[in-house]
Amino acid sequence: MKKCYITLVLIFFGMGISFAQAWMTNLEIAQRLAQVQNKMVLMVWEETTRYQYPVFVKDERGRTIYIDNLFEDEQVSPLIWDYFVPVIVSEYRYADLYEKIKGKRSQTYIDKFNDDSIKIMDINGNILNASYFTEDFQNITEIIKLYGLNTEYIAQELKDYKSEKNFYSAYYLASKYLDFALYADHKTRSSIINLSNIYLQEAVGYIKEQKPEDRSSLEQRCELLKIQEYLISKRPKKVLRELKKLTKENITESNQPFVAFLYYTAYMSADKPEDAEPWKAKISLVNLKKAEKLINLNS
């Protein structure tokens, strides 16, 4: 990975590009650099750069400063590079990129993809700030605060998915994003959950490629991960209602520990320790620690 980073640096400086002043223009290289640096990609369409793009940013004293043009200001660009890998994408790429999400995303997501505002993407090109309300003038400091994520926590899952897209790589990335949401700012949490759902939806699509005898268990695993989302959204009673729809006979053996984890965490979050106690012994030490984090979130 370090060798890859050095190679990218040599490419940029060989092209006369300064990290502090220039935006990249190759999406794939920007994504590779973001992977190396554990950052998100900050993307805009090329058409956007052909006119003034005024923004706000806070200075070192906390004062809000008006910037005439985001793409020409030499002070804002280094700040963006500190938290993101910024890239300007040619309009010629639109059709190919749109084809990948056509019929697979919400209208809110598609609108964000289409508009002229700043898009924060992970290294696979999925938009994090799809539901972010775009004001007339965007606040760069606010964008950094909400979406300037260090993705080291999910680095392995991002790498595995990028290397090979299948049920397991998509599912584990979806699961890791949910865990990541636990540690995020509460204002960003729902955006990360939405990103997790993109990968969960992909995982469901890959189930048909698995052995027929495994498909039912994998479908159930995806359903359980979706139920876990309600814990992060502070809806433990919703979790219990959904779990009670599952009969004991229908829960596959491989998914029983997951069910136990959800029951225990939901009951504890709903302040029902007596109901939670029977499930505790069925949970691994690792999941008990995660349960404690979720319980604290719901308290």
Summary of the structure (lengths in Angstrom):
residues: 299
radius of gyration: 21.4
end to end distance: 40.7
largest distance: 65.7
contacts: 872
relative contact order: 0.08
helix: 63%
strand: 9%
